[in-house]
């Protein structure tokens, strides 16, 4: 199961269930996929196919929705 937290600008932001415990979010679109750590700092963990400009846009979206992502993570993984 991989619940979608939100979609914006053609990107899907989601979690994989039963993955590692460090808080992070996966991002996917037609151009590629990436993973960002949410703690202790916002940081790119993996990138497949995105250019620097796209990564900057994705990072900005993660930053804008960080509270929502953290809240969704805690809710999803506490159940």
N, CA, C and O of each residue as an XYZ file, in Angstrom:
316
protein
N       0.845     -1.191      0.000
C       0.000      0.000      0.000
C       0.883      1.245      0.000
O       1.864      1.315      0.741
N       0.538      2.216     -0.823
C       1.306      3.461     -0.855
C       0.353      4.653     -0.928
O      -0.004      5.113     -2.013
N      -0.055      5.148      0.251
C      -1.037      6.239      0.281
C      -0.499      7.550     -0.287
O       0.602      7.985      0.050
N      -1.291      8.163     -1.144
C      -0.958      9.467     -1.694
C      -1.297     10.532     -0.663
O      -2.404     10.553     -0.126
N      -0.346     11.417     -0.389
C      -0.594     12.508      0.550
C      -1.192     13.688     -0.212
O      -2.182     14.276      0.222
N      -0.583     14.031     -1.352
C      -1.153     15.068     -2.211
C      -0.543     14.977     -3.601
O       0.472     14.314     -3.809
N      -1.184     15.659     -4.554
C      -0.690     15.784     -5.932
C      -0.620     17.270     -6.246
O      -1.518     18.037     -5.900
N       0.463     17.663     -6.909
C       0.596     19.061     -7.308
C       1.592     19.166     -8.459
O       2.637     18.515     -8.457
N       1.245     20.003     -9.449
C       2.105     20.265    -10.608
C       2.565     18.987    -11.309
O       3.691     18.906    -11.799
N       1.677     17.988    -11.349
C       1.987     16.741    -12.044
C       2.770     15.737    -11.214
O       3.083     14.652    -11.704
N       3.089     16.064     -9.988
C       3.821     15.159     -9.111
C       2.870     14.504     -8.114
O       1.895     15.114     -7.674
N       3.166     13.269     -7.769
C       2.423     12.561     -6.715
C       3.364     12.371     -5.536
O       4.473     11.861     -5.693
N       2.922     12.780     -4.363
C       3.710     12.684     -3.137
C       3.091     11.592     -2.273
O       1.912     11.669     -1.926
N       3.877     10.575     -1.925
C       3.305      9.416     -1.240
C       4.338      8.705     -0.360
O       5.533      8.996     -0.403
N       3.826      7.762      0.439
C       4.665      6.906      1.281
C       4.517      5.463      0.808
O       3.509      5.096      0.205
N       5.530      4.657      1.088
C       5.404      3.207      0.969
C       5.187      2.679      2.372
O       5.878      3.087      3.305
N       4.247      1.788      2.527
C       4.044      1.156      3.827
C       5.170      0.165      4.089
O       5.732     -0.410      3.157
N       5.489     -0.027      5.352
C       6.494     -0.996      5.786
C       7.854     -0.773      5.132
O       8.501     -1.721      4.687
N       8.263      0.440      5.080
C       9.595      0.756      4.586
C      10.419      1.205      5.783
O      10.033      0.958      6.926
N      11.538      1.855      5.540
C      12.384      2.282      6.658
C      11.678      3.290      7.558
O      10.744      3.970      7.133
N      12.133      3.378      8.801
C      11.414      4.173      9.795
C      11.745      5.664      9.746
O      10.974      6.473     10.262
N      12.870      6.049      9.139
C      13.202      7.474      9.039
C      12.184      8.165      8.142
O      11.897      7.698      7.040
N      11.646      9.271      8.617
C      10.577      9.966      7.918
C      11.039     10.491      6.550
O      12.047     11.188      6.442
N      10.273     10.135      5.514
C      10.612     10.566      4.151
C       9.360     10.521      3.277
O       8.321      9.995      3.676
N       9.486     11.081      2.089
C       8.382     11.068      1.130
C       8.930     10.693     -0.244
O      10.045     11.069     -0.606
N       8.131      9.950     -0.999
C       8.459      9.601     -2.379
C       7.670     10.515     -3.304
O       6.539     10.899     -3.007
N       8.289     10.857     -4.432
C       7.657     11.724     -5.424
C       7.804     11.036     -6.776
O       8.882     10.551     -7.121
N       6.723     10.998     -7.532
C       6.778     10.376     -8.846
C       5.957     11.199     -9.842
O       4.945     11.809     -9.494
N       6.427     11.194    -11.089
C       5.696     11.813    -12.201
C       6.133     11.096    -13.468
O       6.899     10.135    -13.404
N       5.657     11.550    -14.609
C       6.054     10.950    -15.873
C       7.538     11.101    -16.178
O       8.086     10.345    -16.980
N       8.194     12.071    -15.544
C       9.609     12.341    -15.814
C      10.573     11.531    -14.961
O      11.728     11.335    -15.341
N      10.102     11.058    -13.803
C      11.024     10.333    -12.940
C      10.456     10.098    -11.566
O       9.247     10.165    -11.346
N      11.371      9.816    -10.632
C      10.969      9.641     -9.244
C      12.103     10.073     -8.330
O      13.278     10.033     -8.696
N      11.717     10.485     -7.135
C      12.694     10.957     -6.163
C      12.199     10.611     -4.764
O      11.047     10.231     -4.553
N      13.120     10.760     -3.822
C      12.798     10.520     -2.421
C      13.499     11.605     -1.616
O      14.680     11.883     -1.825
N      12.764     12.212     -0.697
C      13.326     13.247      0.172
C      13.167     12.825      1.626
O      12.097     12.383      2.042
N      14.250     12.968      2.396
C      14.173     12.813      3.841
C      13.435     14.022      4.388
O      13.619     15.136      3.897
N      12.600     13.814      5.405
C      11.904     14.917      6.069
C      12.556     15.254      7.403
O      12.281     16.305      7.982
N      13.427     14.360      7.896
C      14.108     14.595      9.168
C      15.511     14.027      9.100
O      15.710     13.100      8.315
N      16.493     14.486      9.837
C      16.365     15.665     10.692
C      16.233     16.955      9.882
O      15.694     17.947     10.372
N      16.729     16.938      8.633
C      16.587     18.087      7.739
C      16.005     17.613      6.424
O      16.128     16.441      6.068
N      15.370     18.526      5.701
C      14.867     18.221      4.365
C      16.074     17.998      3.461
O      16.921     18.878      3.311
N      16.144     16.797      2.855
C      17.331     16.450      2.084
C      16.967     15.427      1.012
O      16.187     14.508      1.265
N      17.531     15.587     -0.181
C      17.312     14.633     -1.262
C      17.987     13.311     -0.910
O      19.175     13.282     -0.588
N      17.232     12.227     -0.971
C      17.778     10.893     -0.684
C      18.078     10.143     -1.978
O      19.112      9.483     -2.086
N      17.178     10.239     -2.965
C      17.342      9.533     -4.243
C      16.726     10.356     -5.361
O      15.775     11.108     -5.148
N      17.285     10.199     -6.560
C      16.730     10.867     -7.738
C      16.917      9.968     -8.946
O      18.012      9.460     -9.186
N      15.866      9.775     -9.693
C      15.908      9.017    -10.947
C      15.198      9.816    -12.024
O      13.972      9.765    -12.112
N      15.924     10.541    -12.835
C      15.328     11.179    -13.998
C      15.018     12.657    -13.914
O      14.785     13.285    -14.947
N      15.007     13.235    -12.732
C      14.696     14.654    -12.627
C      15.952     15.505    -12.817
O      17.042     15.141    -12.375
N      15.774     16.644    -13.483
C      16.890     17.577    -13.624
C      16.924     18.511    -12.408
O      16.042     18.471    -11.550
N      17.938     19.334    -12.359
C      18.143     20.217    -11.205
C      16.952     21.142    -10.967
O      16.553     21.367     -9.824
N      16.392     21.672    -12.041
C      15.247     22.591    -11.933
C      14.024     21.866    -11.353
O      13.326     22.411    -10.498
N      13.772     20.649    -11.815
C      12.638     19.876    -11.298
C      12.844     19.549     -9.816
O      11.906     19.632     -9.023
N      14.062     19.180     -9.450
C      14.351     18.863     -8.051
C      14.147     20.074     -7.156
O      13.680     19.952     -6.024
N      14.501     21.245     -7.675
C      14.300     22.477     -6.916
C      12.805     22.726     -6.705
O      12.378     23.114     -5.617
N      12.017     22.498     -7.758
C      10.570     22.671     -7.670
C       9.965     21.661     -6.681
O       9.127     22.023     -5.856
N      10.392     20.404     -6.768
C       9.894     19.358     -5.876
C      10.258     19.685     -4.430
O       9.418     19.583     -3.537
N      11.501     20.074     -4.203
C      11.940     20.403     -2.852
C      11.111     21.549     -2.275
O      10.759     21.541     -1.096
N      10.810     22.520     -3.110
C       9.984     23.648     -2.686
C       8.575     23.181     -2.305
O       8.014     23.654     -1.316
N       8.007     22.267     -3.075
C       6.674     21.728     -2.779
C       6.694     20.916     -1.479
O       5.769     21.005     -0.672
N       7.754     20.127     -1.284
C       7.888     19.361     -0.039
C       7.973     20.322      1.141
O       7.344     20.104      2.176
N       8.749     21.374      0.980
C       8.894     22.383      2.045
C       7.539     23.029      2.356
O       7.173     23.189      3.521
N       6.802     23.397      1.307
C       5.487     24.036      1.479
C       4.498     23.119      2.199
O       3.641     23.594      2.944
N       4.613     21.816      1.980
C       3.652     20.847      2.524
C       4.254     20.020      3.665
O       3.699     18.988      4.045
N       5.372     20.467      4.202
C       6.097     19.665      5.189
C       5.236     19.284      6.398
O       5.244     18.129      6.822
N       4.499     20.241      6.948
C       3.650     19.952      8.111
C       2.604     18.894      7.769
O       2.352     17.976      8.550
N       2.007     19.038      6.603
C       1.003     18.082      6.133
C       1.624     16.685      5.967
O       1.013     15.683      6.341
N       2.827     16.626      5.411
C       3.514     15.351      5.200
C       3.866     14.685      6.529
O       3.650     13.485      6.702
N       4.400     15.454      7.453
C       4.770     14.919      8.763
C       3.524     14.397      9.485
O       3.545     13.312     10.067
N       2.457     15.167      9.443
C       1.205     14.774     10.073
C       0.660     13.488      9.442
O       0.240     12.577     10.155
N       0.667     13.415      8.117
C       0.171     12.235      7.403
C       1.042     11.016      7.718
O       0.536      9.905      7.877
N       2.356     11.236      7.805
C       3.278     10.142      8.147
C       2.924      9.572      9.524
O       2.772      8.361      9.688
N       2.797     10.462     10.507
C       2.514     10.024     11.875
C       1.176      9.293     11.947
O       1.054      8.277     12.632
N       0.186      9.808     11.245
C      -1.129      9.186     11.233
C      -1.079      7.808     10.568
O      -1.650      6.844     11.079
N      -0.397      7.724      9.432
C      -0.333      6.472      8.675
C       0.443      5.389      9.424
O       0.001      4.242      9.497
N       1.584      5.751      9.973
C       2.455      4.742     10.570
C       2.154      4.447     12.038
O       2.756      3.548     12.625
N       1.232      5.193     12.628
C       0.835      4.888     14.003
C      -0.278      3.843     14.028
O      -0.522      3.198     15.048
N      -0.952      3.690     12.877
C      -2.069      2.738     12.836
C      -1.596      1.320     12.546
O      -2.410      0.400     12.478
